[in-house]
Every structure is written in C-alpha cells, then in structure tokens.
C-alpha cells in the first residue's frame, strides 16, 4: 500500500477516493507520494522513496523542481482549474475599487447609535441613510481602461469579462494571442501609461521578477489601481509603497501579504485566496489525484512539470518505468539487460524533455523474481535516475 503524505489536506471527496483506491493517508516518513497546495515542500521530504508530488494548483515555486528531477520524482500540478475563481476575485476588486461599498455599509451601521439615542425615529432609517449617500458616491467601470499582464487562461477570462463590462482592455504577453476582447500590446510602458487598472496575472520567473519596479511604476497613470494576483515578487514592495505615499497610485491590492504591506492604509492584502473556492479546490485535487494515481499504478505521465509526457496502454503483466539522463548511448544498455535476461518486450513508449528521458517498457513475463533482478541490474546503469517495476493488477477501478 502506497502512502500519500498530505502537506496540505485534500478535500474530503478526494481523500475518500484515495482511501478507496488503496492508499494510506498517514503522514509518515519516506512516503511514495506527497500532496500539497501552496505550502513549501521541505527538501527532507524529497527522499529516494518519493515517486510523485501532486501540487493542487498552478505555481510550483514552492517545490525544488531541480531536486525532484535529480531524485526521479515526478511533479504534477493543475493549471487552469482555478482560472474562474481568480477571475471572479479580480472582478470583485475592480468593483470595490470604484464603489466604496465597505464605507457605505459602515455608514448605515453607524446609524444604529443615532437611532438608539433618539436622534430620529425607526421609520426614518431609510430617509436618513439616503441623506448620507453623497459620502459614498462611486464611479463606473464602463469606459475605464484595464491593463492585464499575462494572457493565460485567467488573463483571457478577465479580459473577456472586462470587455463585457464596457471597459477598454489592453493585454501584455510574450506570445502573440488571437485577441477578440482586448488589444494586445508589446509595449509595457504604453499599457502602464494608459491603464486605470493594472492587473498582474503572470507566473514568477527570472523575466518577471521585479517587473513592476520604481521605474515601471512611475510610468503608471496617476491614481491608477495596481492589483497583483500573479506572485508577490513580481512587484517591488518598496517601489509601490513609495508610489502610494506620493499619491501617484490610488491603491495596491495583492494576494501576497508581507510584513511591509499589512496595515498600510492604501494597501488591501488577501491571504492568497485566489483559487480558494470549493469548486476550484475540488477540481484541482481531482486533476492531480488522477494524474498521481495513473503514474503510481501504470507509470503514465500526463502534463508533468518536470517529466516528459508518456502514455501507453498497460496490457502486459509487468511494466518498467525508466527515468534517465538523455545522453547518447543511454538507452541501448537498458535494452541489452532486458534481452540478456531472456525477457520479451511487448511494447514501449519513450519521450524526452529538457535533458532527461522517460521510457515505458511492457514486459511479456510473469516471473516477478526474475523481473526484480532485472530492475536491480538496470538501476546500476549510470544514466538511470529512477527505475520502477509496476505489476498490472488487471483490476477495474
């Protein structure tokens, strides 16, 4: 029975599925699998026994991918499943930026004290509240310009929704998109200069780290609102606080709080809730669990972060799943070992990615002791990173 270490808890539905399929969910040492959301994966958990990490969500900056690859640990994530949740959070903040809803709610709540002290009658609450409306006059989004940094699935959804609200939409991305609901621009300065709202939806990379710094923030339209739902490090904290203090920016909204941001009057921080809806969590867990299960039971790899894609119908009694350095002459010795053992190959599939290779080899052999010896011989090859022997259970799930 394989063990799934839950660094973050699965949803109850997926946890029940895991148990039903024969997995243990005890957090014990040297697990075969690890489930995580946004928590940082400690390197000490990346042991020789750890075959797979299932990251429910998109970002993998909390996982040492290089270490995982060196260890032969496949990493799966679930990009896109939280796209609608993040889109709705962006839209919510757009409305909050132009309509002082919290102040309006507080304005009415403050009437309680006046009502209790007899300054007006109960029947007059609506009349008195309406007299205070001038204190909470807002604006409309229609006609304003939003600049979207990052045109992945989330960015595309935000662009479409904003277009439907009557906004002018500018999009910025490295690759050319077939834009229907927005104008794609290649000039970042132009987007910053023209936009009333700038929304960061980019992943963190060497290219995007510190993209919004003192120089680029100074290019932003006066009284613009900056929203960061990409990654905290994309926006330089000191630069944005300086712009807020000088009243160059109206507000900074971020899903990535820090000690320097919390408590600032013009900063709105969320506890990284972009994908935190029951719908998104359930979908994310479902996707990565299915991929993890397929890998553990059959060696199948679907959209891994660090391993090549590999699928092959599992029809033979046993299968070798080999992960190794993709260098000249690495594969031939593996075939020779199998041939010298007198084992027939029923089928195979092999793919490459970023200097590594992954091969599935179906074996027409039922002698498990022989195959275990074969596995040990293959593990001695210098190119091999991980060699798994998988038995076909031939059970329907």
N, C-alpha and C positions, 0 to 999 in steps of 0.2 A: 504494500500500500504506500503510494507516494504521499508526502506531506507538503501541504501548501502553507507557507508561513505568511500570515496576514500582518504586514507592517501597518496597513490601514484596513479596516473592516470591509468586507464585501457587503453588498446589500443582502438582506435576508433571503430573497428569492434565489440569488446565485449561490449563496452559501449552502442552501438546501440541495441545489443541483449538484454541487461539488461533492457533498457527502453521499448523495445517491449514486454518483458515478464512481464511488470507491476511494475518494481522497480523505486524508486526515487533515483537519484544520488546526492542529495543535502547533503552537509556536515553539518548536523545539530546535535544537542545534542541528546544523547540516541538513536543511530541508532540500527537497528536489525542486521545489517551485516557490516563488515568492510573489505575493500580490501587494500592490502599492497604488496609492493615488498620487498625492503631491508631496508626501514625506520623502526626506532624503534617505536613500538606501545606503546603510553603513557598509563600508568595504569588507568588514569582517564577515558579513553575510554572504559575500560572493566567494563561496567555497568550491572545492572540486565537485562536490555533490550537487551544487545548484545548476540545474539544467536550463531553467527558464525563469524570466521575470515578466510578470503581466502588469503593465502600467495602465490602469484605467484612467484615461485622459490623454492629452496630447504631448505636453512637454516632457522631455527626458533629461533636462539639465540637472535633475536631482539624482541621476544614475551615472556612475562612471562607466560609460559605454566602452571605452578602450579596455578597461579592466575586464569587463564582461566578455568582450571578443577574445581577449587573450585567454580567458578561462573557459571559453567554449559555451558561454551562457547566452542563449538567445533572448532578446528583449522584444516584447510586443507592446504596442500602445493602441489607442483607439482614436485617432484623429478624426475630427468632424462630428463625432456623436454629441458634442456639447455645443455645436455651432448655433443652434436655435436658442439655447439658454443664454449664451454670451450676447447674441444679437438682441434679445429682449432686455438684457441688463443695460446694454448701450442705449437702447431706445428709452428706457426708464430714466436714465441720467440726462438724456437730451431734454426730456420734458421737465425734469427737476431743475435744469439749468435756466429755463426760460419762464417757468411758472413757480413762484415762491410758495409751494404747497405746504411745506413744513411751517413756514411763518403764518400762512393762512389758518392752518389747523390750530396753532398756538394762539392766534388772535381770538378765535372763538372760544378756546379753552379758558382764556384769561377772563372771559365774561362771567365765569362762574362766581368769582369773588364779588364782582359788582352786583350780580343778581342776588347773592346771599345777603349783601349789605343793604339791599333795598333801593339801589340806585335806579332800577327800572323793574317793571312787572314781568312775570313769566311770559305773558302773551307778547311781549315786546322784543324777545330774544332775536328773532329774525330781522326785525327792523334795525335794532342796534348793530347787529352783525353786519348788515348791509352798509351801514354808515361807515364802517371801518374798511370797506373794500378798497378805498383809494390807497391804503397802506400796502396792499398786496397785488397791485397791478403788474401783470407779466407781459410777455411777448409771445409771438407765434414762431414756430419753426419754419413754416412755409416762407420761401423766399430767401432764407439764410443758406449759407454755403458750409458744407461739411467736407473736410479732407480726411480720407481714410488711408492710413499707412498699412498696407498689407491687404492683398486681394485674394486671400484663400477663401475657403468656404464661408467662414464667418464674415470676412470683409464683403464678399459678394452679397450675402444676405442683408447686411447692414445697408449696403448701397441701394439695394432694391427697395427696402423699407423706407429709407430716407427719400428716395425718388418719389415714392407713392405719397409721402407727406408733403410734397411740393418743394423739397429742398434742392438746391444745386449741389451735385455730388462730384467731387474730384477724387480720383483714386491713384495711388502710387504703389508700384510693384516692380520687381526686377524683370519679370517676363511680361510680354505683351498679352493682354487679355482681349477677348471678344466682348467689348463693353456695350451694354444696352441701356443700363440705368445710370451710367456715370461717364464722366470724361476721364480717361486715363492720361496722366501727365508723367513725364520723365524728369521734370524739373522740380525737385523738392522745395526749393525756395519759392517757386510760383505757388505751389499748393499752400505753403505756410502763410504766405502774404495774403492770399485770397480767402482763407477759410475762417469762418466764425467759430467753428468747432474743429479740432484735430483729434482723431481717434487712432491710437496705436494698437494695431492688431497683428504685429509682427512677432515671429519667434526670435529668441535670443541667439545671436551668432556674433562672430568677430566683426562682421559687417554692420550689424545693427546695434551693438553695444555702444551706448553713449551717443546714438544718432541725434537725439534731441539734447543738445548741449547749449552752452551760453551763446555761441554763435548762431545756431539754428533757431533757438527760442527767440532771440532778438529779431529774427525775421518774421515772427508771427504777427498777425493782425492785432492791434491794440484791443484789449478787453475780450480776446478770444478765450475759449474754454479748452483746456487740454485734458484728454482722457487717455489713460493708459490701462488697457486690458490685454497687453502683449506680455511683457516681462518688465519687472522693476528697473533692471539695469539699462534698459533702452533710453530712459530719461535720466539725465544727470540731476540729482536731487538739489544740489546747491544752486544750480542754474535756474531751476523752476521756482525755488523759494525766493531767489533774488528778483525774478520777474514779477512774482506776486507782490512782493514788498514794494516794488516801484509802480504797482498798478498797471503794468504792461499786460499781464494776464488777469482775467476775471476770476478764474478758478482752476484748480487742478484736482482731477478725480482719478483715483487709482485703485486697483485691486491688489496692490502690493504695499502694505503699510511698512513703515520703518520708524525707528526712534526719532528721526529728524522730522518726520511728517505728521505723526499723530499730535493732535492738539493745535495744529496750525489753523487759524480762522478761515482761510480760503482754500483749505485742502479737505477733500472728502475721501476717506480711506475705507475700503471694504476688506474683510478678512479672506481674500482670494476666493470669492464666491461665484466667479464667472460661470462655471459649469455645475454649480451646486443646486440642481433641481432634481427631484426624484426621477424625472424622466431621463435626464442626461446621465445620472449615476447608474441607473438600471441598464441603459443602453451600453454605456462604456464597460461596465462589468460583464455584460453578456458577450460583447465582442471579444474582449481579451481572454475571458474564460474559455470560449470556444476555440480560440487560436492556441491557447496553452494546452488544452485537452487534446487537440489534434496533434500537437507536437509531441506530447508525452506518450500518447498511445500509438502514433503512427509515424512520427518524425516529420510530419507535414509542416511546412512553413508558409504562412500567408501574411504578407506585408510586415515583415520584421524590420526593426530599426537597424539592426547590425548584421543580420544573416541574409543570404540570398533567398529568393523565393523558390520553393520546391514542393511540387505536388506529384504524387504517383499513387494510383490505386493499389491498395495493400491486399494482394491476393495470395502471396506466398506464405509459408508457415512462419518464416522469420525475416527480419529486415535489419540491415546495417545502416545506421545514420552516421555519416562521417563528416566531420568539420575539420578542415586542414588548411594550411598555408598554400595559396595558389602560386606555386612556383614550378618551373619546368621539371618534368620527371617525377612529380609528386604522386601522380595517380597510378602510374604503371606498377610500382611495387605493391600497391594495395591489391590490384588485380592478380598479381603473381602469388601473393599469400593465399588468396582465395582459391586459385587454381591448384596450387600445390597441396592444399588441404582436401582436394577432391570434391569441392562443393560447387554445384552448378548455380549459375546466376540466372534467375528467372526474368528479371527486368531491372532497369536502373534509370535514374534521372540525376543530372548534375547541373548546378548553376554556380556562377561566380559573382563576387561583389567586393569591391574595394580591397583586393589583395588576398581574399580568402575564398575558399570553395566549399560547397556543401553537396554531398552525394548520397542519394538513397539507393541501396542495392538490395533487391529482393532475392532471397536465397531459397532454392528448392532443396531444403534439408530440414530434417526433424530431430537430428541428434543434438540436443542442447549442449551437452558436454563438449562435443566437437566444436560447436559454434562459439562457445565461451573461450575455448583455447584459441580459436581463430581471432576473436575480438582482442585477446591479450597480445597476440602477435602484432596485430595492426596498431595497437597503442604504442608499441615500441618504435614505430616509424617516427623520425624526427619532424616530419611535416604535420603529423596528426596533433590536433588540439583537443578534440573530443571524439570518441568512438562509442556509439551506443548500439546495443543489440536489443531489438524490440521483437517480442513474441506477438504474433497475430492471435488475439483472443477469439476471433471469429464470432463475437457476440454482438447482437444488435443493441444499440443504445438509443 
